[in-house]
Amino acid sequence: MATDRIPFIQSPAEAQYQVHVKGKYRFPPGLDHNLIFYAFRKFRPQDPIYLFEHLAKEYGPIAHYRIGPEHIVFLNDPELIREVLIVQNDNFIKERTVQRSKMLLGDGMITAEADKHRVQRRIAQPAFHRRRISAYAETMVAEAVRLREQWHHGATIDVSQHMMALTLEIVSQTLFGVKLGREVHEITAAINQIMDLYHFLVVLPAAEALVNFPIPQMRRFRRARARLDAVVQRILENRLKSQEEHNDLLSMMLEGAGVANLAALTPDVASSLRDQVITIFLAGYETVANAMTWTWYLLSQNPEAEARMHAEVDAVLAGREATVEDNTQLKYTEMVMAESLRLYPPAWAMGRKALNDFELGPYFLPRGATVLMAQWIAHRDATYFTDPLRFNPERFRPDAPPRPKFTYFPFGAGPRQCIGESFAWMEGVLILATISQKWRLRLVPGHRVQPQPLITLRPKFGMKMTVHGR
């Protein structure tokens, strides 16, 4: 990696834990504030991974820079990350990028703060209880079987699109009691369109105020959002018209909102429920779909690990369909998923914004400062992962030496840790086992593989693969 794309203040050895005093504040070393716009011309907002890699390489555990008047602190130290996410959690809210996603998600569980977040999480928590998640296994396997039976030997597919459709159908059936059918494609098309606009929406100043302006990108965003809203509205109305008994997350949301019939579904209540449903849809299918896509890619590039996973699947399942009881027996398959989440974490970065001045190590930082942490960087740190770019599921053996907690946190951490983590682990393992019973996937020669850091870590050009029978 070239190191001459941006001027540096000092060398890495000089930078580590030095203090720059400005007024009452003590800042970490980092980029020269007068050069930040030069830096962004080089890195571009579309390439934040490169910026974070540069900061970690040049400044080690903590670095500081500014965008205009805003102070940004980037962390790559497990203890400092723990300090922000656990110890001082009450002093932080989600940062600007996440808050801007309210344009799509509204006040759902990802973007809501304080009491509103706690209430939503408390209502949803029973849907992710261990015993209830176990009951979802049958649907997960059935949908994976349905997908694999559509494939045929020698076919070329974009596995990323197949994984999106699969995980969306699983979420809709298990958590909302709905079979989407053709609406799967309507939802994924709308979300794909919004993802294509992601960088425009993040970079545009005052995008929230301009959402109704006649800008072409905003027109596309409004159309895509309206398509999602219409699907959610149909789901809510159909449930309230139904005479069937349901005991799923959607029922819990309706009960928590005090909605027992269509008359109670006022515009304000419908808007609140819409925010919660869309948030769960996006978080519940997008992250697992990307995790599966990257896992199929890594397996195609590492045939020895793939062969070992196949051997385990064949031994445990013996030709039958997987069940919830098999989940704990597919240990190497889980290790494969864990290593994939290390190298290509769908939640690739996270950030917090300080409500008050705060101390962090030897530093004293101002209220309003943004603190950024990147799983992409932490998971690839050679300090904790030997030969970090190598795909090696053995890192996650049950008897492997322990590492500090915040060197590996694919589902976040603290009070806002992903509520669906257990759901995602079981779903991923069962999908891998079910599809790999029948097929192995190979990357199409010449297909370009490039991570695209949007809300989640997507493959920028999809993932074209050829299906081979086992």
Protein Blocks (a to p, Z undefined) as FASTA:
>chain_A
ZZklbccfbdfklmnopacdehjbccdddddfklmmmmmmmnopmlmmmmmmmmmmmnom
accddehjbccdddddfklmmmmmmmmmmmpccdfklmmmmmmnmpafklpgcjlmmmmm
mmmmmmmgfklmmmmmmmmmmmmmmmmmmpcehiacdfklmmmmmmmmmmmmmmnopafk
lmmmmmmmmmmmmmmmmmmmmmmghklmmmmpccfklmmmmmmmmmmmmmmmmmmmmmmm
pmbdcddfklmmmmmnopabfklmcfklmmmmmmmmmmmmmmmmmmmmmmmmmmmmmmmm
mmmlmmmmmmmmmmmnnopacdfklmmmmmmlmmmmmmmmmmmgfblbccdddfbdcdeh
jbccdehiacdddfklmmmcfklmghklbccfklmgfkbccddfklocfkogajklcfkl
mmmmmmmmmmmmmmmmmpccdddehiacdddddfbccdfklpadddddZZ
